[in-house]
Amino acid sequence: MRIIFPFRQAVDLTSIRKRLAVRFEKIRVEDRPDPISQLVGFFIDSRIYDWKSWDAFVRLVQRYSSWDKVADGLDADDSLSRIGK
């Protein structure tokens, strides 16, 4: 049995975004990373220290020209285990 809780997330997030936009300006769509980049960035962030994670992400992007090649390359040589070092 699955219980659904009414957290009102959509309303809460809209309110938070509006307040943040007043304080920090609205994030332009062109400044926002694509969803796959965000996912990869979050994964790297969860595995390495914050101060190293951006450098690791940049090295990964520089080494491979697409996320498909990242997946193929990681299967071949397990680069992700060394990318934060």
ABEGO torsion letter per residue (X at the ends): XBBBBBAGAAAAAAAAAAAAAAAAEBBBAAABBBAAAAAAAAAAAAABBAAAAAAAAAAAAAABABAAAAAAAAAAAGAAAAAAX
